[in-house]
């Protein structure tokens, strides 16, 4: 049984062929007028009208399915057919990539059918390409570079409800096609402080101390496969599902890596717990006001004693935030009433369930730098994949060993969507991270 998309394609071909025949009959009649030629033209005109009407019917049906597919709040179009909310540009392109491979329609045609003349979607599509197509140059100023940055910001905005990283006022940069970027920072010594000098005495000549942090693109990537049958049957919901799963899973993975105790390698950035060094013991702080005050004071002093803390933020699990908010003093009043407005001793508080419940972080976001671009999406239906989620191997290694299990997308009528995201972060100066652990 033909799908509605296949019926549309068949109807388009039939209508085109009917029109071509009508053109030929018209030219023949103009060359030699005859009653038989006129009758043939009238009959073919009816055939063209019938084919066009059939095509319009199928297109209306396809349009109805498409409108159902984007009825979720994931994509919002204006009366001109353009996406108003930039946070959906990346999701729109990811779905267009999948649909292009499954339906065998050109990527540009899918974009046109789904999103009309929305130039913003088409521009961001330079980072959302088919596997066999060279991507556009997103580092060309004045064209896709700006929209790529917008796409990055849009994706981070999407993550905000669940993830910690997008809500932190970190010092952010863009790789813009560079293999690495060097971020200068201020060293603790020497300083450019002034000295009191007497009249006629020489004024000291000083220099400032500088440090730097090199950020290199580190790849956060995943591949997911879909059968053609699943894609066709779930088309009304595919955009919503891709959006939902990608945001949920990215939020968890991004925060877990950001707050981890990982030392950092050429593959993965260091975690904040590792950068924080020896943690401050927070045992008992959630059950006693004086203990809590002492622990919080120690954390703040550890940072400010290094002349740091220009842009501090607390990061904690919601359960710990509620514990502090519900804590009472000796007379039964709230011990930390400002927690109701998400501040603690005047410092903003960011909460998420992705933060470990046994830790509280104090971050100086002015001295924590992060670089990244927009996530990239590629699709294929002809690749062979090692279906392994923990330790994937080459399909065939240097010794001839074949990985297992291996799936041929072409043979199994499947498609794969690959997402990769280059990003990195680090502290510019030691002391930008203070960890309270364990918290109880």
C-alpha positions in Angstrom: 0.0 0.0 0.0 1.4 3.4 -1.0 2.0 6.0 1.6 0.5 9.5 1.1 3.9 10.9 0.2 4.3 8.2 -2.5 0.8 9.0 -3.8 1.7 12.7 -4.0 4.8 11.9 -6.0 2.9 9.6 -8.3 0.2 12.2 -8.8 2.7 14.9 -9.6 4.3 12.7 -12.2 0.9 11.8 -13.8 -0.1 15.5 -13.9 3.2 16.5 -15.5 2.9 13.8 -18.1 -0.7 14.8 -18.9 0.3 18.4 -19.3 3.2 17.4 -21.6 0.8 15.5 -23.8 -1.5 18.5 -23.9 1.3 20.8 -25.0 2.3 18.4 -27.8 -1.4 18.2 -29.0 -1.7 22.0 -28.9 1.5 22.4 -31.0 0.2 19.8 -33.5 -3.1 21.6 -33.8 -1.4 24.9 -34.4 0.6 23.3 -37.2 -2.3 21.7 -38.8 -5.8 22.6 -37.6 -8.3 19.7 -37.7 -11.5 18.7 -35.9 -9.8 15.5 -34.6 -7.0 17.6 -33.1 -9.5 19.9 -31.4 -11.4 16.9 -29.9 -8.1 15.4 -28.7 -7.1 18.7 -27.0 -10.5 18.9 -25.2 -10.2 15.3 -24.0 -6.6 15.8 -22.8 -7.6 19.0 -21.1 -10.1 17.0 -19.1 -7.4 14.5 -18.3 -5.1 17.3 -17.1 -7.9 18.7 -14.9 -8.6 15.3 -13.4 -4.9 14.7 -12.7 -4.5 18.1 -11.2 -7.6 17.6 -9.0 -6.3 14.3 -7.8 -2.9 15.9 -7.0 -4.6 18.6 -5.0 -6.5 16.1 -3.0 -3.4 14.2 -2.1 -1.5 17.4 -1.3 -4.4 18.5 1.1 -4.1 15.1 2.8 -0.4 15.4 3.1 -0.8 19.0 4.4 -3.2 17.7 7.0 -0.7 15.1 8.2 2.0 17.7 8.3 0.0 20.1 10.3 -0.8 17.4 12.7 2.9 16.6 12.9 3.8 20.1 14.0 0.8 20.7 16.1 3.0 20.2 19.2 4.6 23.3 20.6 7.9 22.3 19.1 7.5 24.3 16.0 5.6 27.6 15.8 5.1 29.2 12.4 3.9 32.7 11.6 1.3 33.5 8.9 4.2 33.7 6.4 5.3 30.1 7.3 8.4 31.1 9.1 9.5 29.7 12.5 9.2 32.5 15.0 11.0 30.9 17.9 14.7 30.4 17.1 15.1 27.6 19.6 13.4 25.2 17.1 15.7 25.8 14.2 18.0 22.9 15.1 15.1 20.5 15.8 13.4 21.4 12.5 16.6 20.6 10.5 17.2 17.3 12.3 13.7 16.1 11.3 14.2 17.3 7.7 17.4 15.3 7.6 15.6 12.1 8.7 12.7 12.6 6.4 15.0 13.2 3.4 16.7 9.9 3.9 13.6 7.8 4.6 11.5 9.2 1.8 14.4 9.6 -0.7 13.4 13.2 -1.3 16.1 15.8 -1.7 16.9 17.6 1.5 16.1 21.0 0.0 12.7 19.7 -1.1 11.9 18.5 2.4 12.9 21.9 3.8 10.7 23.6 1.3 7.7 21.4 1.9 7.9 21.6 5.7 9.1 25.1 6.2 8.4 27.0 3.0 10.5 30.1 2.4 11.9 30.3 6.0 15.5 31.4 5.2 16.5 31.0 8.8 15.9 27.3 8.8 17.8 27.0 5.5 20.7 29.0 6.8 21.1 26.9 9.9 20.8 23.8 7.7 24.5 24.4 6.8 25.3 22.5 10.0 22.5 19.9 9.4 23.5 18.0 6.4 23.3 14.5 4.7 26.3 12.3 5.1 27.3 12.6 1.5 27.0 16.4 1.3 29.8 18.8 2.3 28.6 21.1 5.1 28.4 24.9 4.6 31.1 27.1 6.1 29.6 28.2 9.4 32.6 30.5 10.0 31.8 32.8 7.1 30.8 36.1 8.7 27.6 37.7 7.5 25.8 34.5 6.6 25.6 31.2 8.5 28.0 32.1 11.3 25.6 34.4 13.0 22.7 31.9 12.7 24.9 29.1 13.9 25.6 31.1 17.0 22.0 31.8 17.3 21.3 28.1 17.0 23.8 27.4 19.8 22.1 29.9 22.0 18.8 28.5 21.1 19.8 25.0 22.0 21.2 26.2 25.3 17.9 28.0 26.0 16.0 24.8 25.3 18.1 23.0 27.9 17.6 25.6 30.6 14.6 24.1 32.4 16.5 20.8 33.1 20.2 21.6 32.9 22.5 23.7 35.1 25.1 24.7 32.5 22.9 27.0 30.4 21.7 29.0 33.4 25.2 29.7 34.7 26.6 33.1 33.8 29.8 31.6 32.5 32.2 33.5 30.3 31.3 32.0 26.9 33.2 31.8 23.6 32.8 30.3 20.2 35.4 28.1 18.4 34.3 29.6 15.1 36.2 26.9 13.2 39.4 27.3 15.2 41.3 24.3 16.4 41.7 25.9 19.8 41.3 29.3 21.5 43.4 30.8 24.2 41.6 32.6 27.0 43.8 35.1 28.9 43.2 35.6 32.6 44.7 37.4 35.6 47.3 35.8 37.8 47.2 36.5 41.6 50.7 38.1 41.4 52.3 40.4 40.5 49.8 43.2 40.7 49.5 46.8 39.4 48.6 48.2 42.8 49.8 51.8 43.5 52.3 52.9 46.1 52.3 56.0 48.2 55.4 58.0 47.3 56.9 61.2 48.5 57.3 64.4 46.6 60.1 64.0 44.0 60.5 60.3 44.8 60.5 57.8 41.9 57.2 56.0 41.3 57.5 52.2 41.2 57.1 50.6 37.7 55.1 47.4 38.0 53.7 44.8 35.7 50.6 42.6 35.9 50.6 38.8 36.0 48.7 37.0 33.4 47.7 33.4 32.9 45.8 31.7 30.2 43.6 28.7 29.5 43.5 26.9 26.2 40.1 25.4 25.1 40.0 22.8 22.4 36.9 21.3 20.8 35.9 18.1 22.6 33.2 16.0 20.9 30.0 15.0 22.7 28.3 12.6 20.2 25.6 9.9 19.8 23.9 7.9 17.1 20.4 6.7 17.1 18.8 4.4 14.5 15.2 4.1 13.3 13.5 1.7 10.9 11.7 3.1 7.9 8.4 1.6 9.2 8.8 3.3 12.6 9.6 6.6 11.0 6.6 6.5 8.7 4.2 5.4 11.4 5.5 8.0 13.9 5.8 10.9 11.5 3.1 12.9 13.3 5.2 12.9 16.5 8.8 12.6 15.3 9.7 16.2 15.8 8.3 16.3 19.3 10.0 13.0 20.2 13.4 14.1 18.9 13.2 17.3 20.7 12.0 15.8 24.0 14.6 12.9 24.1 17.5 15.0 23.0 16.9 17.7 25.6 16.3 15.3 28.4 19.4 13.2 27.7 21.7 16.1 26.8 20.8 17.9 30.0 21.7 14.9 32.1 24.9 14.1 30.2 26.1 17.7 30.1 25.6 18.4 33.8 27.0 15.0 34.8 30.2 15.8 32.9 30.4 19.4 34.1 30.0 18.7 37.8 31.9 15.4 37.8 35.2 14.5 39.5 36.8 13.7 36.1 40.3 15.0 35.8 40.0 16.1 32.2 41.7 14.7 29.0 42.0 15.5 25.4 38.6 13.8 24.9 36.6 15.2 27.8 36.8 18.5 29.8 37.5 18.4 33.6 34.6 18.3 36.0 34.0 21.0 38.6 34.4 18.7 41.5 37.9 17.9 40.3 38.8 21.5 39.8 37.6 22.3 43.3 40.3 20.3 45.0 39.8 19.3 48.6 36.1 19.7 49.5 34.8 21.4 52.6 33.0 19.0 54.9 29.3 19.7 54.9 28.2 17.0 57.3 25.2 18.1 59.3 24.8 21.5 57.6 21.2 20.7 56.4 20.0 20.0 60.0 21.5 22.8 62.0 21.6 26.5 61.3 24.9 27.2 63.1 26.6 24.3 61.2 25.2 25.6 57.9 26.4 29.1 58.5 29.9 27.8 59.4 30.1 25.7 56.3 28.8 28.5 54.0 31.3 30.9 55.5 34.2 28.6 55.0 33.2 28.2 51.3 33.0 31.9 50.7 36.2 32.6 52.5 38.0 29.9 50.5 37.1 31.8 47.4 37.4 35.4 48.5 40.8 34.8 50.2 42.1 34.4 46.7 40.6 37.7 45.6 38.0 35.8 43.6 34.2 35.8 43.6 33.3 38.5 41.1 30.3 36.4 39.8 29.5 33.7 42.3 26.7 31.2 42.0 25.6 28.3 44.3 24.7 25.1 42.5 22.8 22.4 44.4 20.1 19.7 44.2 16.5 20.9 44.8 16.3 18.7 47.9 19.2 20.6 49.5 17.7 23.9 48.5 14.4 23.0 50.2 16.2 21.8 53.3 17.9 25.2 53.6 14.6 27.0 52.9 12.7 25.0 55.5 15.5 25.3 58.2 14.4 27.3 61.3 16.4 29.2 63.8 16.0 29.0 67.6 12.8 31.1 67.6 11.1 29.2 64.8 11.7 31.7 62.0 13.2 30.7 58.7 17.0 30.5 59.0 17.6 31.5 55.4 14.5 33.4 54.3 16.2 34.6 51.1 16.1 31.0 49.7 12.5 31.7 48.8 13.8 34.0 46.1 16.7 31.6 45.1 19.5 33.5 46.8 21.7 32.3 49.7 23.6 35.0 51.7 23.2 37.3 48.7 24.5 34.8 46.1 22.2 33.4 43.4 21.2 29.8 43.6 20.8 27.4 40.6 19.1 24.1 41.3 18.7 20.9 39.2 18.1 17.3 39.8 21.2 16.7 37.7 23.4 18.0 40.5 24.6 15.3 43.0 22.5 15.4 46.1 25.6 15.0 48.4 27.4 18.1 47.0 27.0 21.9 46.9 29.1 23.9 44.5 30.2 27.6 44.8 31.3 28.7 41.3 32.9 32.0 40.3 31.5 32.1 36.8 33.7 35.1 35.9 36.7 32.8 35.9 35.1 29.7 34.4 35.2 29.8 30.6 33.2 27.7 28.2 33.4 27.4 24.4 31.1 25.7 22.0 29.0 25.9 18.9 25.7 24.6 17.7 25.1 20.8 17.7 25.5 19.2 14.2 23.2 16.6 12.7 24.0 14.1 10.0 21.8 11.2 8.6 22.5 8.1 6.6 20.6 5.0 5.4 23.5 3.2 3.8 26.0 2.9 6.7 27.0 -0.1 8.7 27.0 0.4 12.5 28.4 -1.6 15.4 25.3 -1.6 17.7 27.2 -1.0 21.0 26.3 1.8 23.5 29.3 1.5 25.9 32.5 0.5 24.0 31.8 0.7 20.2 34.5 -0.8 18.0 35.6 -0.4 14.4 33.6 -2.6 12.1 36.8 -4.3 11.1 40.0 -3.6 13.1 43.6 -3.8 11.9 43.8 -7.6 12.7 40.7 -8.4 10.7 38.4 -8.9 13.7 34.8 -8.0 12.9 32.7 -6.2 15.5 29.4 -7.7 16.6 26.5 -7.1 16.3 26.7 -5.0 13.1 23.6 -3.6 11.4 23.4 -2.6 7.7 21.0 0.3 7.5 20.4 -0.3 3.8 19.7 -4.0 4.2 17.3 -3.5 7.2 15.5 -0.4 5.7 16.7 1.8 8.6 18.1 5.2 9.0 20.5 6.7 11.5 20.7 10.2 12.9 24.1 11.3 14.3 24.4 14.3 16.6 27.8 15.7 17.6 28.6 18.8 19.6 32.1 20.3 20.0 32.6 22.1 23.4 35.0 22.6 26.2 35.3 24.4 29.6 37.8 25.1 32.3 38.7 27.5 35.1 41.0 30.3 34.2 42.4 30.6 37.7 42.6 28.1 40.5 40.0 28.7 43.1 37.1 29.5 40.9 35.4 26.3 42.2 34.6 25.4 45.8 33.0 22.1 46.6 31.0 21.3 49.8 30.9 17.5 50.2 29.4 15.5 51.8 26.3 17.4 52.4 23.9 15.9 55.0 
